Amino acid sequence: PDPEALAEAAAERVVGVLAAAVAERGVAHLALTGGSTAAALYLRLAASPRREALDWSRVELWWGDERFVLPDDPASNAGMARDTLLGGGLPIVAERIHPFPVEAAMREGPGAAWAAKTYAERLRARVPAGRDGLPSSTSSCLAWAPTGTSCRCSRIARRSPRERRSRWPCPHPRTSSRTCPG
Protein backbone atom coordinates (compact mmCIF):
# COMPACT_ATOMS: atom_id res chain seq x y z
CA PRO A 1 0.00 0.00 0.00
CA ASP A 2 0.90 3.63 -0.45
CA PRO A 3 2.53 4.92 2.80
CA GLU A 4 0.62 8.22 2.59
CA ALA A 5 -2.72 6.44 2.22
CA LEU A 6 -1.79 4.10 5.04
CA ALA A 7 -0.99 7.01 7.38
CA GLU A 8 -4.27 8.70 6.45
CA ALA A 9 -6.30 5.57 7.11
CA ALA A 10 -4.49 4.93 10.40
CA ALA A 11 -5.12 8.52 11.53
CA GLU A 12 -8.84 8.17 10.80
CA ARG A 13 -9.01 4.92 12.74
CA VAL A 14 -7.07 6.23 15.74
CA VAL A 15 -9.25 9.35 16.02
CA GLY A 16 -12.41 7.24 15.73
CA VAL A 17 -11.33 4.79 18.44
CA LEU A 18 -10.17 7.56 20.77
CA ALA A 19 -13.33 9.64 20.26
CA ALA A 20 -15.50 6.62 21.09
CA ALA A 21 -13.51 6.00 24.29
CA VAL A 22 -13.79 9.65 25.34
CA ALA A 23 -17.54 9.57 24.71
CA GLU A 24 -17.93 6.33 26.68
CA ARG A 25 -15.48 6.83 29.57
CA GLY A 26 -14.45 10.49 29.50
CA VAL A 27 -10.81 9.61 28.81
CA ALA A 28 -8.80 7.64 26.25
CA HIS A 29 -5.34 6.10 26.61
CA LEU A 30 -3.12 5.98 23.52
CA ALA A 31 0.08 3.91 23.43
CA LEU A 32 2.65 5.34 21.01
CA THR A 33 5.59 3.85 19.15
CA GLY A 34 8.47 5.25 17.11
CA GLY A 35 9.67 5.16 13.54
CA SER A 36 9.20 7.18 10.38
CA THR A 37 5.78 5.75 9.54
CA ALA A 38 4.53 6.45 13.06
CA ALA A 39 5.84 10.01 12.62
CA ALA A 40 3.71 10.33 9.47
CA LEU A 41 0.68 9.19 11.46
CA TYR A 42 1.40 11.63 14.30
CA LEU A 43 1.74 14.57 11.93
CA ARG A 44 -1.71 13.75 10.54
CA LEU A 45 -3.24 13.43 14.00
CA ALA A 46 -1.88 16.85 14.98
CA ALA A 47 -3.13 18.59 11.81
CA SER A 48 -6.59 19.77 10.78
CA PRO A 49 -9.17 18.34 10.62
CA ARG A 50 -8.16 15.63 13.13
CA ARG A 51 -6.81 18.12 15.66
CA GLU A 52 -10.35 19.52 15.95
CA ALA A 53 -12.18 16.20 15.61
CA LEU A 54 -11.30 15.04 19.12
CA ASP A 55 -11.11 16.53 22.58
CA TRP A 56 -7.38 15.87 22.92
CA SER A 57 -7.38 17.25 26.48
CA ARG A 58 -9.04 13.95 27.45
CA VAL A 59 -6.35 11.76 25.88
CA GLU A 60 -3.51 10.26 27.91
CA LEU A 61 -0.33 9.45 25.96
CA TRP A 62 1.81 6.44 26.84
CA TRP A 63 4.72 4.81 25.04
CA GLY A 64 4.58 1.20 23.94
CA ASP A 65 8.36 1.19 23.75
CA GLU A 66 11.27 3.55 24.17
CA ARG A 67 14.98 3.29 23.52
CA PHE A 68 17.24 3.82 26.48
CA VAL A 69 18.45 7.22 25.24
CA LEU A 70 17.77 10.78 26.35
CA PRO A 71 14.70 12.51 24.80
CA ASP A 72 16.85 14.83 22.66
CA ASP A 73 18.61 11.83 21.02
CA PRO A 74 17.39 11.26 17.43
CA ALA A 75 16.64 7.62 18.37
CA SER A 76 14.18 8.62 21.13
CA ASN A 77 10.53 7.74 20.45
CA ALA A 78 9.43 10.34 23.01
CA GLY A 79 11.51 12.97 21.22
CA MET A 80 9.96 12.03 17.88
CA ALA A 81 6.44 12.25 19.33
CA ARG A 82 7.29 15.62 20.90
CA ASP A 83 8.43 16.92 17.51
CA THR A 84 5.52 15.50 15.48
CA LEU A 85 2.37 14.81 17.49
CA LEU A 86 2.89 17.33 20.28
CA GLY A 87 4.69 19.87 18.08
CA GLY A 88 1.46 20.33 16.14
CA GLY A 89 -0.20 22.10 19.03
CA LEU A 90 -2.51 19.37 20.33
CA PRO A 91 -4.06 20.57 23.61
CA ILE A 92 -2.79 17.70 25.75
CA VAL A 93 -1.87 18.81 29.25
CA ALA A 94 1.53 17.78 30.59
CA GLU A 95 -0.06 15.61 33.30
CA ARG A 96 -1.52 13.38 30.56
CA ILE A 97 1.80 12.79 28.77
CA HIS A 98 3.66 9.81 30.22
CA PRO A 99 7.08 9.10 28.72
CA PHE A 100 9.24 6.27 30.05
CA PRO A 101 11.44 7.54 32.93
CA VAL A 102 14.59 7.13 30.83
CA GLU A 103 16.18 10.42 31.95
CA ALA A 104 15.85 9.56 35.63
CA ALA A 105 17.14 6.04 35.01
CA MET A 106 20.18 7.36 33.16
CA ARG A 107 20.98 10.26 35.52
CA GLU A 108 20.37 8.36 38.74
CA GLY A 109 21.80 5.09 37.45
CA PRO A 110 19.11 2.47 38.19
CA GLY A 111 19.02 1.31 34.54
CA ALA A 112 16.52 0.08 31.96
CA ALA A 113 14.95 -2.62 34.15
CA TRP A 114 14.11 0.03 36.76
CA ALA A 115 12.62 2.28 34.04
CA ALA A 116 10.39 -0.56 32.80
CA LYS A 117 9.27 -1.51 36.32
CA THR A 118 8.56 2.12 37.25
CA TYR A 119 6.59 2.64 34.04
CA ALA A 120 4.52 -0.50 34.65
CA GLU A 121 3.65 0.84 38.12
CA ARG A 122 2.58 4.19 36.64
CA LEU A 123 0.42 2.42 34.07
CA ARG A 124 -1.27 0.31 36.72
CA ALA A 125 -1.95 3.42 38.79
CA ARG A 126 -3.58 5.44 35.96
CA VAL A 127 -4.93 3.07 33.32
CA PRO A 128 -8.09 1.10 34.09
CA ALA A 129 -7.55 -2.62 34.43
CA GLY A 130 -9.25 -5.09 32.14
CA ARG A 131 -10.95 -8.27 33.35
CA ASP A 132 -7.53 -9.89 33.73
CA GLY A 133 -6.31 -7.15 36.08
CA LEU A 134 -3.80 -5.66 33.61
CA PRO A 135 -3.94 -2.06 32.33
CA SER A 136 -5.88 -1.78 29.09
CA SER A 137 -5.16 1.18 26.80
CA THR A 138 -7.81 2.35 24.39
CA SER A 139 -5.62 2.14 21.30
CA SER A 140 -2.05 1.17 20.54
CA CYS A 141 0.03 2.32 17.62
CA LEU A 142 2.37 -0.57 17.16
CA ALA A 143 5.48 -0.52 14.98
CA TRP A 144 4.58 -0.65 11.32
CA ALA A 145 6.50 -0.88 8.09
CA PRO A 146 6.08 1.51 5.12
CA THR A 147 4.78 -1.46 3.12
CA GLY A 148 1.92 -1.82 5.57
CA THR A 149 2.81 -5.43 6.27
CA SER A 150 2.92 -4.93 10.02
CA CYS A 151 0.68 -1.91 10.51
CA ARG A 152 -1.73 -2.27 13.41
CA CYS A 153 -3.63 0.20 15.48
CA SER A 154 -5.40 -2.19 17.76
CA ARG A 155 -7.43 -2.22 20.92
CA ILE A 156 -5.35 -4.00 23.53
CA ALA A 157 -8.54 -5.13 25.23
CA ARG A 158 -9.22 -7.39 22.22
CA ARG A 159 -6.17 -9.50 23.04
CA SER A 160 -6.72 -12.59 25.12
CA PRO A 161 -5.93 -12.20 28.83
CA ARG A 162 -3.20 -14.85 28.46
CA GLU A 163 -1.50 -12.94 25.62
CA ARG A 164 -1.73 -9.61 27.47
CA ARG A 165 -0.31 -11.14 30.65
CA SER A 166 2.60 -12.79 28.82
CA ARG A 167 3.53 -9.54 27.06
CA TRP A 168 3.63 -7.15 30.03
CA PRO A 169 6.46 -5.31 30.51
CA CYS A 170 9.70 -6.73 29.28
CA PRO A 171 12.91 -4.75 29.78
CA HIS A 172 15.51 -5.04 27.02
CA PRO A 173 19.12 -3.86 27.33
CA ARG A 174 18.53 -0.88 24.98
CA THR A 175 14.74 -0.58 25.03
CA SER A 176 12.17 -0.04 27.75
CA SER A 177 9.06 -1.76 26.53
CA ARG A 178 5.46 -2.49 27.45
CA THR A 179 5.45 -5.58 25.27
CA CYS A 180 7.89 -8.38 24.67
CA PRO A 181 8.78 -9.34 21.09
CA GLY A 182 7.09 -12.39 19.57
N, C-alpha and C positions, 0 to 999 in steps of 0.2 A: 504494500500500500504506500501511497504518497505520504511522507512524514508530516507535511503541512495538514493534510486532511485528517490524519491520525490525531494530531495535536488538537485540532478543532473538535473532532468527535469526542475525544477524551475530556476536553474542557466542558463541553455540554453535559456529558454524563456526570462529571464531578459536581458541577453546580446543581444539577437536578437532585442528586443523592443528598448533598449537603442541605439544600433548601427543604427537602422533605424531612430531614432529621431536625432542623431548626423548627419547622412547623409542628412536628410531633412532640419534641422534647425540650425545645427552647435553646438547645445548644447542639453543635456538631463537632466531632473530633476528626481531623484529617491527618493521616500519617503520610509524610513526605519522603521522597527519595532524592537521589542526585542524578547527574548525567545530562547530556545535551538535549535529549528528547524530553526529559522532565522539565528542563529550563524552558523549552518551547511551550509546554503545557502551562507552566506558571506565568509566563508572559501573557498568554491568552486569558488566564483567569483574572489577572490584574488589570486587564484592559476593558474598555467598553465593548459590548454591553454587559459582559459578565460581572464586572465590578459593581454595577448597579442592580444586578439581578438577584443578589443575595445579601442578607444582612450579615456582612463579614464580621461585625463586632460580636457575633454569637458563635464564631468558629474558633476552635482551639487547634493550634498547629503543633504536631509532634513529628519526630523524625523516625522513619522505619530503620534507618541505618545512618551512621556517620563515621567518617574516617577519623583516626586519632591524630588530628592536626588542628592547629588553631583556626578560628573562624575566618581570618584574613588570608589563609593559605588557599591557593586556587583549587586544591583538591577537596576543600570543605563543602559538604552538602548544605550546611547551615549558611555558609557564606554565599553559595549560589542562590539559595532561596531568598536571602536578604536582598541580593542584587536584582532578582527577577520578580518573584511574587510580591515581596514586601516593598521593593523599590518602586512598584507601580502605584503606591499610595492606597493600598487596601486599608480600611479602618479597623485593623486588628490591634487591640490594646496589648501592651507588652506582657501583661499578666497571662495572656492566652497564647503566648509563643513559648514553646518549651524545647529548646535545643538540648542535645546531650551535654552533660557537664564536662566537656572535654577540657576547657580552659582550666577549671579547678583541678581536674585530675592531672594535668600536665604541670601546673604551677606548684601544686601541693604534693605531687608525687605518688598518689595512690594507684595510678595506672588505669588501663582500659577496663579491667574486670570491675574495679570500683565504680567507674563511670556507668557501666551497663547495669550494675546492681542498683545504684542510686537512681538511675532513670526508671528502672522497673518499679521501684518504690514510689516514685512520683506519679507514674502512670496509674498504679493501683489506687493512689490517693485521690486522683482527679477524674479518672475515666470510669464510667459505670461498668460493673462486672456483668458478664453474660451468665447464662445458666450454669456454666462450668466454673464460675468464680474468677475467671480471668478478665482483664480489661478488654473492652470491645469497641474499637474505634468505628466511626460511621463509615469512613471510606479510606482506602489505602491506595497510594500511588506507588506501585511497585516498579522496580527497574524494568525498563522496556527498551527494546532495540529499535533503530530507525526503520527496520523492515517491518516492524509490527509483530514479529514472531513471538515476542514475550511481553506484549503490552497488556497490562491488567490494571484496571481500577476496580477493586472489588470490595465488597462488604466483608469485613473479617468475620462478622457474626454468621455468615453463611458457611464458614469452615466447620468441620466437625470438632466437637470439644477435644477429642484425642489429638487431632492435628494441631489445634491451637495450643494445647498444653505442651506438646513436644517441640514447638517452635518458639518458645518464650524464654526470656532473652538469652542470647548466646554470645558471650564476648569472644572476639577474635583479636589476635595480636595487633592488627592495624585498624580494626573497625569495631565500633560499638554498635550493636545491632539488636533490634527487637526480634528478629527472626533468624533462625539458623538456615544455612543453605541446605537444599535438597532434603 
